[in-house]
Amino acid sequence: MKFNAFALAAAVGVVATPAFAQTAPATAPAAAPQVMVSAPMTAAPVPSVNIHAPASGRCGLFQTCANTRIGLGKGDFIVRLSALGVLPEDRDSSLSLNGAHLGGRVKTTRQVMPELTFEYFFTDNLSVDLIAASTRHEIAAEGVPGLGKVDVGSAWVLPPTVTFAWHFRPHKRFNPYVGVGATLAWFHNISPANNGLTQKVNIGVTGGPSVNVGFDYQVVGNWFFNFDVKQMFMRVHAWAQDSAETTKITAHDSLDPTVVGAGIEYRF
């Protein structure tokens, strides 16, 4: 029995030793991988963007910065200064002398003047604007039988116009629109020609509807370029008399001016 136990232990030891010898390399730590560095690593260049970020944190008056809103939308208030061309159409005019129909037609000159506009956006698409301008026009009667052309005089007209416009591309740099509104025309500083026939001139207050089309384009920062065309519809009634008030010429004229404006505007 003693011999057998000793022999059994020796046999077990002989068998186990190769097993441990085979598993030992598997538990040994793996060699660390070698890293080859051929050149120092550098950061990729950052592409330039045309947006300014001043160190002061404030955006300049003529800068487009990261916090500059693109396009126009709800809550924007705009002041615009434009060059305004007023082109009277003088459609369907008629003249009468002391109540009797007289041939000929009314002719009103064209004029260019500055215009000031105030505009507010109720929503991203809907705005209302008011234009303020006054233009001076020469008035004449043309084609009068036996007289030809008769100078009537001149007058300044103040046509405040309120327009509601629908803007198609809010918050975009290019934003076209269409609008409808109304005009009230008041004639002031009327100067008769003093040519014997027209020494007193009176032009009544008038008004009518208007329609317009145009667009705004954001140039830089809060500065925009605007182009606008309005068609106004108004019929004018006027009369002219001589000094003795024996001759009275009455005129009815569909003035219907086309108003073209182009200018720069600023958003507050």
Secondary structure, DSSP 8 states (H G I E B T S, - for coil): -HHHHHHHHHHHHHHHHHHHHHHHHHHS----------S----------S-B--TTS---TT--BTT---S--TT-EEEEEEEEEEE---EEEEEEETTEEE--EEEE--EEEEEEEEEEESSSSEEEEEEE--EEEEEEEEEETTTEEEEEEEEEEE--EEEEEEESSTTSSEEEEEEEEEEEEEEEEEEE--SSS-SEEEE--EEEEEEEEEEEEEEETTEEEEEEEEEE--EEEEEEE-TTS--EEEEEEE---EEEEEEEEEE-
